[in-house]
Amino acid sequence: MTQPTGDALQAPDDQLELKVLARLYGEPVLQLPLDLYIPPDALEVFLESFEGPLDLLLYLIRKQNFNILDIPMAEVTRQYLAYVEQLREHNLELAAEYLLMAAMLIDIKSRMLLPVRKADTGEEVEDPRAELARRLLEYERIKQGAQQIDQLPQIGRDFLAARVLLDQTVSVQLPDVQLPDLRNAWADVLRRARLTQHHRISREELSVREFMTTVLRALQHRRFAEFQELFEPGRGVPVAVVTFIALLELARESLVEITQAEAYAPIYVRLAYRPS
């Protein structure tokens, strides 16, 4: 007589497991009680939740790897209407905004069935799906940005703020004044006293016309003179400023020409050429 194999011994247990409807306190329930009452709300079908019509459309397109710039309207519209039909059976108020998008999809689908006509200006007519694709791409960018922000650590969700109890009682403690501190304070008073001394400043009168003549004499027998050569730094800043103003006046009156061979090259000054 043949002995039953391991599979044969396991088969009755598998068949028994298929008949188990539920488990109550670990014990299998093979038959529903005759007086069992199931409220209608318990049989409610839960659909995938979406943030709105654009979220649903984007889900259908990305799930099937459709090109968002070349949407197959017939297939997408069919799947969208199937979802809206299920939604209407359970929540009519929530389905209102989805129905508006459904009407838009049907409108785009019907426009694509019509023959394409060129505009009066001869330009190509815009694809009926262009506006929908633009809205979907913009919504997708915003959604991805929101997901990236949501991934950032948030207080209360990813970490808790550390709180430390500090003793706010403060005792007034006066500093000890040492001899070096007094010496440094006295030295600071003397330094500030020297800074506030009165000085008599004499005003030097410089003539722009006189310096214009000086520049013209310096250029009289030279083809070019480098810009820096016309200044005398040893005479101080006022003389340099007046010399510069004299150069500007000579250039304005077209008596001298200021040239430069290229960017960042030395600047040269020469007498303006006047045809005889």
Residue pairs with C-beta under 8 A, 6 or more apart in sequence:
16 28
19 30
20 28
20 29
20 30
21 29
21 30
21 31
21 32
22 28
22 29
23 29
44 90
45 86
45 90
47 83
47 86
47 87
47 90
48 59
50 56
50 59
51 143
52 97
53 97
53 98
53 100
53 101
54 101
54 135
54 136
54 139
55 139
55 143
56 80
56 83
56 98
56 101
57 76
57 80
57 101
57 132
57 136
58 136
58 139
58 140
58 143
60 66
60 76
60 79
60 80
61 68
61 71
61 76
61 136
64 75
66 72
66 76
68 133
68 136
68 137
68 140
69 133
70 129
71 129
71 132
71 133
73 105
73 108
73 109
73 112
73 129
74 109
76 105
77 102
77 105
77 106
77 109
80 101
80 102
80 105
81 102
81 105
83 98
84 95
84 98
84 99
84 102
87 94
87 95
87 98
88 95
88 99
104 132
105 132
108 128
108 129
108 132
111 128
112 128
112 129
116 125
117 125
118 124
118 125
119 125
153 159
155 161
204 238
206 238
206 239
206 242
207 242
208 242
208 245
208 246
208 249
209 246
211 242
211 243
211 245
211 246
212 246
212 249
212 250
212 255
214 243
214 246
215 230
215 243
215 246
215 247
215 250
215 256
215 269
216 250
216 255
216 256
216 271
218 225
218 229
218 230
219 225
219 256
219 269
219 270
219 271
220 271
222 270
223 270
224 268
224 269
224 270
225 268
225 269
225 270
226 266
226 267
226 268
226 269
227 258
227 266
227 267
227 268
227 269
230 243
230 247
230 269
231 239
231 240
231 243
231 244
232 239
232 240
232 243
233 240
247 256
247 258
247 269
250 256
251 257
251 258
254 272
255 271
255 272
256 269
256 270
256 271
256 272
257 269
257 270
257 271
257 272
257 273
258 267
258 268
258 269
259 267
259 268
259 269
259 270
260 266
260 267
260 268
